[in-house]
Amino acid sequence: MGDTSDFERGETTLPKAGEGPSTAEVKAWFVREVLPLEATLVQFLRKASRNASDVEDLRQEVYMRLYETAKKELPNPARPLVFRIARHLLIDRARREQVVSIEAVENLENLNLAIDEPGPDRTVIAREELRRMQAALDQLPRRFRNAVVMRKVQGLTTREIALRLGIAEKTVEKHLTEGVRALANILYREREAGGAP
């Protein structure tokens, strides 16, 4: 029997015109170009990931995305794409968690995350709201104002407020209830009078 080629047996992995590389080419590229980067990739993921147990999952996700990309066209060079995918995965995960702690990444600037700093308009609005709140607090009777400020601003407990003011805890609770209600009425009237939303 003569030698028959893979092509004659119908086992070809050659891409058709307009298609990406063959599976064999992708696998060979992956072994040749990507696997040598594994130690560096794992080290990068360990430094940037908050949870060490996530490193293996992240590595697999990088490999999956990289493999899918390579099925369309083999990236050359591979290294920048590997770390770009890893970086994007970390950013996506941080955004999903809504919290980026300092331990999450070695250097936050490397992630290029948008920092939620208030703009000038938000600063002006916040200052105006504080001014309105202070004006409303100034309109409260002293006993209500003291109780509200100690509880809501200073964070004292009703027991601590009672000790400082020399009154019963039930009286503090009453002052707080009446003070907050009066504050809400003042702010509501101001909003109604000013036509603010």
Buried (B, 14 or more C-beta within 10 A) or exposed (E): EEEEEEEEEEEEEEEEEEEBBBEEBBBEBBEEBBEEBEEEBBEBBEEBBBEEEBBEBBBEBBBEBBBEBBBEEBBEEBBEBBBBBBBEBBBEBBEEEEEBEEEBBEEBEEBEBEEEEEEEEEEEEEEEEEEBBEEBBEEBEEBBBBBBBBBBEEEBEBEBBBEBBEBEBEBBBBBBEBBBEBBEEBBEEBEEEEEEE
